[in-house]
Amino acid sequence: MPGFHTQFQGYAVRFSPFEDGKLAVATSQNYGIIGNGRQYVLQMGPGGITEWRSFDTADGLYDCVWSEANENILVSASGDGSIKVWDVAAPPQANPLRSFEEHTHEVYSLHWNQVRRDCFLSGSWDDTIKLWSLDAPGSLRTFAEHTYCVYAAQWNPAAADVFLSASGDCTVKVWDLRQPRPTLSLAAHRYEVLAADWCKYNDCVIATGSVDKSIKIWDVRMPKRELATLLGHTYAVRRVLFSPHAETLVASCSYDMTVRLWDYAAPEDALVRIWDHHSEFAVGLDWSTLVEGLLASCGWDEMTFAWHMNGDPRAS
């Protein structure tokens, strides 16, 4: 279907875990450098993608995540260090429901726990990760072992207490809420690590994406050497996501303006497909958990697309 044009530059796109046609897009004015933000909720339909709701913020938004417990709750990560909680079914004057204000720099990533469903993580440029519950007035815990910006924090898909974090200090750390410190610190790349994700079928396998343009696949039980290196992006890799429906498929997006699909188990050429539908940095990416093979991306060209992995984003 044709893409949707947002007023500001796109930073993150997320499929609803409850409704297969609903998308959230976090956007920032002036490329996120200075200005306002807008949290969109979009609806996919026969005629394309249309706006269903939007919420304006005083600072740019860098990420968003849907609650796994309530289909109407959406959370946004803000450049002013705050975390906004929205009820998309409530009237505008009732929003935001909450504004958590503990991070001292930009909040760059959010991820909801998909096992326990009652808490979420935030990663910030203040070098910390925080654990939150909507039932608590403030953060439940702060994780402060990174020495530079945290760009991603992702829960393990099977173990409710385990998560990873990716940082500008060139490491990926694995954490267990039952332990005081990280259980693993992986020197994943020689340059900043902007993205990381867990395999949905093997919870010991992770993918990392870096400023060095590469994607690496790791088994956290054997961290001395990567299982595979995926080369092809010509600029920094901004997001990397395992498919929720195929064990070895990985999608990525990059400052080279492309979205790519990889099969890291392929013996010769892991690159499956390249999409070049963005005309600026491609920085937001998601897989639908409800519709097999459905992808969405957004970018600094102010466009959001949704398409099947066998199709063309501009013509789906």
C-alpha positions as MATLAB code, in Angstrom:
seq = 'MPGFHTQFQGYAVRFSPFEDGKLAVATSQNYGIIGNGRQYVLQMGPGGITEWRSFDTADGLYDCVWSEANENILVSASGDGSIKVWDVAAPPQANPLRSFEEHTHEVYSLHWNQVRRDCFLSGSWDDTIKLWSLDAPGSLRTFAEHTYCVYAAQWNPAAADVFLSASGDCTVKVWDLRQPRPTLSLAAHRYEVLAADWCKYNDCVIATGSVDKSIKIWDVRMPKRELATLLGHTYAVRRVLFSPHAETLVASCSYDMTVRLWDYAAPEDALVRIWDHHSEFAVGLDWSTLVEGLLASCGWDEMTFAWHMNGDPRAS';
ca = [
       0.000    0.000    0.000;
       1.165    3.590   -0.495;
       3.229    5.054    2.315;
       1.996    7.560    4.895;
       3.564   11.022    5.109;
       4.199   12.245    8.664;
       4.684   15.934    9.437;
       8.048   15.309   11.131;
      10.912   12.860   10.543;
      10.171    9.270   11.549;
      12.303    7.617   14.226;
      10.446    4.433   15.198;
       7.532    2.329   14.008;
       5.763   -0.414   15.965;
       2.954   -2.807   15.055;
       0.241   -3.230   17.669;
       0.467   -6.673   19.329;
      -3.350   -6.733   19.494;
      -4.672   -5.302   16.197;
      -3.016   -6.366   12.954;
      -3.732   -3.118   11.106;
      -2.561   -0.650   13.735;
       0.855    1.062   13.724;
       2.517    3.529   16.079;
       5.113    5.949   14.667;
       7.325    8.187   16.811;
       8.495   11.341   15.018;
      10.745   14.362   15.632;
      10.865   17.823   14.098;
      14.112   19.061   12.492;
      15.670   15.576   12.437;
      15.423   15.334   16.220;
      17.994   18.065   16.789;
      15.587   20.702   18.142;
      11.828   21.104   18.072;
       8.620   19.234   18.793;
       7.537   15.624   18.499;
       4.410   13.816   17.425;
       3.278   10.316   18.322;
       1.125    8.919   15.536;
      -1.244    5.964   15.627;
      -1.935    4.828   12.076;
      -4.488    2.436   10.632;
      -3.816    0.174    7.667;
      -6.801   -0.350    5.380;
      -7.801   -1.181    1.785;
      -7.068    2.395    0.703;
      -3.666    2.614    2.368;
      -2.389    3.919    5.692;
      -4.369    6.662    7.427;
      -3.976    8.631   10.647;
      -6.164    7.374   13.497;
      -4.748    9.397   16.428;
      -1.829   11.722   17.112;
      -0.336   13.254   20.252;
       1.953   16.284   20.234;
       4.966   16.665   22.520;
       7.250   19.588   23.351;
      10.373   17.630   22.407;
      11.224   15.118   19.689;
      10.303   11.432   20.069;
      12.875    8.699   19.382;
      11.022    5.466   20.105;
       7.652    4.050   21.099;
       6.266    0.747   22.334;
       2.814   -0.763   22.812;
       1.783   -2.269   26.116;
       1.593   -6.060   26.005;
      -1.193   -6.002   28.629;
      -3.558   -3.271   27.379;
      -4.288   -2.690   23.698;
      -4.842    1.050   24.233;
      -1.639    1.905   26.112;
       1.264    3.329   24.121;
       4.544    4.678   25.513;
       6.880    7.219   23.860;
      10.576    8.022   24.439;
      11.330   11.737   24.430;
      14.365   13.870   23.742;
      13.829   15.772   27.011;
      14.490   12.606   29.022;
      10.823   11.933   29.746;
       8.706    8.873   28.986;
       5.121    9.653   27.978;
       2.258    7.182   28.523;
      -0.794    7.542   26.273;
      -4.259    5.992   26.270;
      -5.138    5.962   22.584;
      -8.828    5.390   23.371;
      -9.070    8.361   25.760;
      -9.868   11.953   24.724;
      -6.950   14.311   23.997;
      -7.350   16.226   27.262;
      -6.813   12.981   29.220;
      -3.382   12.485   27.650;
      -0.646   11.886   28.453;
      -1.741    9.610   31.292;
       1.741    9.767   32.832;
       5.102   11.394   32.260;
       8.039    9.618   33.890;
      10.878   12.107   34.296;
      14.010   10.434   35.656;
      16.443   10.112   32.745;
      18.811   13.091   32.493;
      19.348   12.873   28.724;
      17.425   11.690   25.657;
      15.478    8.430   25.982;
      16.349    6.470   22.854;
      14.752    3.046   23.263;
      11.762    1.313   24.839;
      10.802   -2.352   25.039;
       7.880   -4.028   26.791;
       8.314   -7.358   28.561;
       6.510   -9.919   26.391;
       6.624  -12.719   28.966;
       5.490  -11.007   32.164;
       3.709   -8.201   30.276;
       3.722   -5.930   33.355;
       6.904   -3.889   32.884;
       9.090   -2.192   30.289;
      12.662   -0.976   29.783;
      14.020    2.385   28.704;
      17.521    3.049   27.388;
      18.977    6.544   27.469;
      21.845    8.739   26.386;
      22.517    9.204   30.121;
      24.221    5.768   29.811;
      21.556    3.953   31.884;
      18.687    1.516   31.448;
      15.653    1.817   33.704;
      12.943   -0.701   34.586;
       9.374    0.601   34.863;
       5.878   -0.551   35.726;
       2.756    1.528   35.149;
       1.696    0.488   38.650;
       4.679    2.238   40.270;
       5.207    6.008   40.677;
       8.837    5.849   39.543;
      11.387    3.463   38.097;
      11.825    0.111   39.810;
      15.555   -0.132   39.108;
      18.405    1.579   37.258;
      21.181   -0.305   35.444;
      24.296    1.842   35.144;
      27.191   -0.287   33.881;
      27.549    1.227   30.405;
      30.064    4.026   29.914;
      28.333    5.710   26.968;
      24.866    6.145   25.439;
      22.468    3.197   25.547;
      20.858    2.832   22.114;
      18.769   -0.313   22.656;
      17.408   -2.515   25.447;
      15.491   -5.672   24.549;
      13.828   -8.297   26.724;
      14.588  -11.950   26.100;
      11.558  -13.520   24.346;
      11.448  -16.551   26.678;
      13.086  -15.618   30.003;
      11.049  -12.979   31.850;
      13.993  -11.625   33.872;
      16.639  -11.450   31.135;
      17.372   -8.563   28.763;
      20.199   -7.171   26.651;
      21.449   -3.653   26.093;
      23.483   -2.139   23.236;
      25.693    0.878   23.737;
      28.007    3.425   22.220;
      30.716    1.951   24.451;
      30.918   -0.822   21.785;
      29.512   -3.496   24.110;
      26.324   -5.499   24.367;
      25.494   -6.541   27.905;
      23.159   -9.318   29.044;
      21.349   -8.741   32.321;
      19.272  -10.843   34.712;
      16.998   -8.964   37.110;
      17.942  -11.504   39.801;
      21.608  -10.472   39.562;
      23.157   -7.157   40.650;
      25.433   -6.816   37.619;
      25.467   -7.959   33.959;
      25.868  -11.683   33.399;
      27.765  -11.015   30.135;
      29.570   -8.054   28.610;
      30.254   -8.690   24.939;
      32.756   -6.559   23.000;
      30.532   -6.914   19.965;
      32.010   -4.366   17.532;
      34.937   -1.973   17.258;
      32.518    0.950   16.860;
      29.265    1.979   18.516;
      26.535   -0.684   18.735;
      23.223    0.941   17.752;
      20.970   -2.122   17.746;
      20.560   -5.632   19.119;
      17.813   -8.231   19.232;
      17.137  -11.780   20.413;
      16.237  -14.670   18.138;
      12.620  -15.620   18.786;
      13.299  -19.372   18.397;
      16.617  -19.715   20.237;
      16.895  -17.424   23.231;
      20.675  -17.767   23.358;
      21.165  -16.221   19.903;
      21.353  -12.448   19.378;
      22.013  -10.087   16.486;
      23.937   -6.819   16.805;
      24.149   -3.856   14.413;
      26.837   -1.198   14.461;
      28.260    2.035   13.130;
      30.862   -0.246   11.483;
      28.093   -1.128    8.917;
      28.021   -4.800    9.923;
      25.482   -7.086   11.565;
      26.806   -9.914   13.708;
      25.053  -13.024   15.002;
      26.176  -14.364   18.382;
      25.477  -17.261   20.721;
      25.712  -15.784   24.219;
      26.926  -19.154   25.531;
      29.971  -18.871   23.230;
      30.705  -15.140   23.191;
      34.344  -15.336   22.108;
      33.429  -15.386   18.419;
      30.381  -14.478   16.357;
      28.395  -17.173   14.531;
      28.070  -15.024   11.400;
      28.824  -11.552   10.050;
      26.408   -9.962    7.591;
      28.027   -7.376    5.323;
      26.321   -5.147    2.764;
      25.080   -1.963    4.397;
      27.202    1.009    3.331;
      26.511    3.162    6.406;
      25.685    2.551   10.070;
      23.068   -0.103   10.897;
      20.307    1.548   12.936;
      18.024   -1.399   13.718;
      18.240   -5.165   13.464;
      15.266   -7.442   14.185;
      14.786  -11.193   14.067;
      11.634  -12.421   12.348;
       8.927  -13.605   14.752;
       8.019  -16.351   12.263;
      11.309  -17.695   10.848;
      14.278  -18.600   13.023;
      17.151  -17.374   10.851;
      15.563  -14.383    9.074;
      16.789  -10.951   10.162;
      15.632   -7.525    8.953;
      17.752   -4.378    9.228;
      17.614   -0.703    8.352;
      20.430    1.753    7.915;
      21.640    5.279    7.342;
      22.361    4.046    3.796;
      18.559    4.526    3.296;
      17.894    0.820    2.705;
      15.979   -1.902    4.487;
      17.481   -5.361    4.056;
      16.413   -8.934    4.702;
      18.986  -11.572    5.616;
      19.069  -15.309    6.263;
      22.112  -15.777    8.446;
      22.017  -19.556    7.960;
      22.505  -19.259    4.189;
      25.882  -20.824    3.365;
      26.881  -18.497    0.529;
      24.985  -15.239    0.416;
      22.961  -14.269    3.473;
      21.414  -11.210    1.806;
      17.895  -12.118    0.677;
      16.454   -8.754   -0.401;
      17.135   -5.020   -0.496;
      14.428   -2.351   -0.421;
      15.320    1.237   -1.349;
      11.942    2.900   -0.841;
      13.293    5.573    1.534;
      14.978    8.726    0.211;
      16.595    9.594    3.557;
      17.977    7.668    6.561;
      15.892    4.545    7.284;
      15.774    4.440   11.077;
      12.530    2.727   12.152;
      11.698   -0.927   11.499;
       9.333   -3.577   12.834;
       7.939   -7.016   12.082;
       4.271   -7.775   12.701;
       3.794  -10.614   15.173;
       0.197  -11.084   13.976;
       0.689  -11.216   10.182;
       3.524  -13.422    8.977;
       6.012  -11.622    6.720;
       4.578   -8.132    7.289;
       7.161   -5.369    7.786;
       6.992   -1.638    8.480;
       9.660    1.049    8.210;
       9.946    4.792    8.692;
      12.652    7.329    7.997;
      13.885   10.876    7.871;
      12.042   11.321    4.564;
       8.848   11.591    6.686;
       7.468    8.390    5.136;
       6.103    5.274    6.822;
       5.593    2.101    4.787;
       4.066   -1.319    5.513;
       4.525   -4.251    3.135;
       4.899   -7.996    2.854;
       8.487   -9.194    2.671;
       7.842  -10.708   -0.764;
       6.545   -7.422   -2.147;
       7.443   -3.825   -2.917;
       6.775   -1.240   -0.157;
       5.676    1.335   -2.735;
       3.201   -0.975   -4.444;
       1.929   -3.344   -1.726;
];
